[in-house]
Amino acid sequence: MNKVVSITSKPRIERVIYLPDIHVPVEDKETMAAVEAYMADHHWDEIIYGGDFLNMDSISSHNENNLRAIAATSIYDEAKAGNVMLNRHERITPTCIRRTFLTGNHENRIERYINANPQLRGLIEVDKLLKLEKRGYKYVPFWEKGKTHRVGKAVFIHGEYTNAHHAAATVGAYGTNVFYGHTHDIQSHSKTTKGNNKTKIGQSLGCLLAYSQEYMRGTPSKWQQGFGVFWFLPDGFFNYMPVHIFNHRFVSPEGKLYDGKELYRETRRVA
């Protein structure tokens, strides 16, 4: 009698991308051209905007005595640029199942502005400016309320520590696998506990804004452009890769080169 062998299907793997600190409208446009080309090449179960998606320089307290620096911009202009980018991301990733938006300290500039001008309440909150409810995004007010976003055995936040060992501080405080932006650099720290499969990772994933910000004044910085790609198994365990971006280009986890300078020139020619 022949033995019956059961054939089990392969477990479904969820693919997630985390985009840190884009800072529209001062994002690095050439770098974003490469990232967006990579996004368009793959199906995503979830896209996570990790906070500081908007820069909100137009209402920054840092510019209270430097109004000339923001004379050419406004809340409307910054929100319009943000909506243009979200529209483009939705167009190039039509099969994406979930989209999540965390707030960072730059989005919190809006809340501080409303606190000083309460007559604007209900009009200029970030979820309203970017039409997040209408878009069907999950809105996670991390900076205002400390809300986090969990996928499997990983927690995603904007970030809060900025010292030299912020990855260790973050995983120590959260006690779980935690991924974030905020610091604009890429740093990792593993926290070990007794038992198998219990190592916890704290990982910052870089930024996507241009390095040449006026306030940096050419000083050395630890900034590193990058983003994170994750593959989740049904039991919540996962693998991930921090993708470092150098000179607006990177080699993807799949081994393909994405050159943002070339891609951006091409989009400009088409436009």
N, C-alpha and C positions, 0 to 999 in steps of 0.2 A: 504494500500500500504506500502510495506516494505521500510524503510528508507535505502538509500545507504550510507554505511560508507566507506570513503576513507581510505586506508591503506598506510601510508607513511613509506618509508624505513628508517632505522636508519642512522643517519649521519655517514659518513666515518671518522674515527679517524686516524690521522697520528701519527706514533710512531717514535720518534727521540732520538738518544743517542749522548751526548756530552762527548768527551774524552779529558780531560785537561792534558797538561804538562807530556807527556810520557817520553821524554828525551832519546830516543833510542841512544846509546845502554846501558844506565844505568837505564833503566826501572826496576821496581820491578817485576822480572819474576814470582814469586809466585802470587803476586797480579794480574798481567796481565793474568795468567792462569785462575783465577776466573772470571775476567771481560770477557775474551774471551769465556768462557763456557756459561756465561749469554748471550753474544751477539749471540752465536750459537743457543740458545734455542728460539729465537724470530725473527719474521720478522721485518725489519726496513725500514721505508720509507726514512730515512736519517741517515747517520753517519757523525758527525761533529768532525774533528780533530781540537782542539781549539788552536793550536800554541804550540811552543816548542815541537813538535813531535820529532825532532832531537835535540841532545844535542850540537853537533859541538864543543866539547871540543878541538878537534885537531887544531882548528884555533882560539881559544879564546885568547883575549888579556891578560887575567888573567894568561896565561901560558907562556908569552913571556920570562920570566926569570926562568921558571921551565920546561924546555923542557923534563926533565926526566919523568915528569908526563904524557906526551903524546907520549913517544917514541914508544909505542906499538900500536898506533892507527893512523888513517889517514882519510882524507875526504872520500876516497874510502871505508874504513872499516865501517864508520858510515853510509854512504849512502847504502851500501850493507845490513847492519842490518835493516835499515828502509824499504828497499824494501822487505826483507824477512817478516817483520811484516805486511806490506800492502798486500802482496800476501796471507798471512795466513788469514787476515781479510776478504779478498774477497772470499776466499775458504769457510770460515765458515758462511758467510752471503750472499749466492748466490742470494737471492731475494731482496736484498737492492736496492732501486730505485735510490737514489742520495747519492753521497759521496762528502763532502766538506772539503777543507784543508785551514785553516787560518795560516798565519805566525805569529811567535812570535819573541821576542828579540833574541832567540838562533838561529833561522833561519837567522836573520838579521846579524849574525856574518859572514855569507857567503857574503852578500852584502858589508860589510866593508872590507872583505878580497879582494874582486874583486876591490874595490876602490883603494886599495894599490897595486894590481896586475892586472891592466886592461887587460893584455894579456889573462887572463882567462875568460873574458866576453863571454857569450854564451855557456860556457862549464860546469860550476859548480853551476849555479843557482839552488835553491832547487826544482823548478818545473821540471828541467831537470834531476837532480840527482834521483828523485823519479818517473820520467816518468808520471807525473800527467795528462798531456794532453792525452797521449796514454791510460791511465787508465780511462779517462772520468770524472775526478774529477773537481769540481768547485774550482778554485784557487783564494783565497782571500788574497791579500797582505796587511794585517792589519798593521803590524809594519812599513812597508816601506811607505805606502800611506794612511793609516787610513781607508782603506776599511772595511766595516762591512758586516755581513751576516744576512739577515732577514728571519725568518720563522713565518708566521702569525703575531701576535702582540708581538713577541720577537725578539730581536737583539742579535747576538752572536759575541763576539770579543775575542781577546786574553787577554786583560786587560792592564791597564797602571798605575793605582794608587797603591801605596804600603804602605800608611800610616795606622795608627791604625783603621781608619774608611773608608777604601777604598770602601766598598759597598755603603755607603752613597755618597761618592765623585763620584763614577761611575754613579749611577742612576741620581744624580743631574746634571752631565755633559751631559748625553745622553738624559735625559728627557723621557725615555721609559723603558720598561722591558728589562733588559740587563743582560746577563750571560757570565761568563768569567772564566779564570784560572789565570795564571801568579803569583799570590800571594802564591800558594801552600797551601792555607787554605780554610776553608768553612765559609763564612760569608754572612749574608743577611741583607738588609735594605729596608723597604717599604717607598715609597714617596707618600703621599696622596695629592690629589687635589679635588676641589669641583666637585660634580656630582657623579653619580653612575657608578660603573665598571671602575673607572679611577685610581685605585691604581697602582703604578708602582713599580716593584721589581728590586733591584740590588742584584745579587747573584754570589758569587764566588763558584766554584765547586770542589776545591781541586786539587790533582795532582796524578800521577800514577808512579812517579819515586821512586827509593829506598830511604829510609830515610838516609841510611848510606853513604852519600857522603863525600869524604875526606875533602872537604873544610869546612864542618860543624864542624869538630873537636870535635864531641860529645857535642856541646853546645845545650842548650834547644832551641826548635823551636816550632813554631805554625803550622808546616806542618801537613796536614791531607790528607791521600789518599782518593780519592773519584771520582765520576763522576755524570753526570746528565741524567735522563730519562724524556722525555716530551711526552705528548699526546695533539695533536692539533685538535681542531674542525674546520669545514669548514669556520666558521666566523673569525678564527684567535685566538680566546680565547683558553686558554690551562691550563692544570694542569702539575705539574712537581714534581719530587722528587730528592733531592740531596742524593746520596747513599754514606754513610760513610763506609769506609773499616777499620777494626781493625784486626791486626794480620793476614793479608792476606785473610780475609774472610768477608762476608757480607750476610745479608738477603735481597733478592731482593724485589722490590715493590709487587711482586706476592706472597711473603712469602716463597721462597725457599732459603735454605742455600747453598752458594757457598764457598767452602773451598779451597783456592788457594794452600796451602801446599800439601794437598792430591792430587789435580788435577795436580800440577806440577810434583810431584813424579810419578804419573801415566803416564804422557807424557814422562818423562825421561825413564821409564821402557819400554814403547812401542818403543821409539827411539833406 
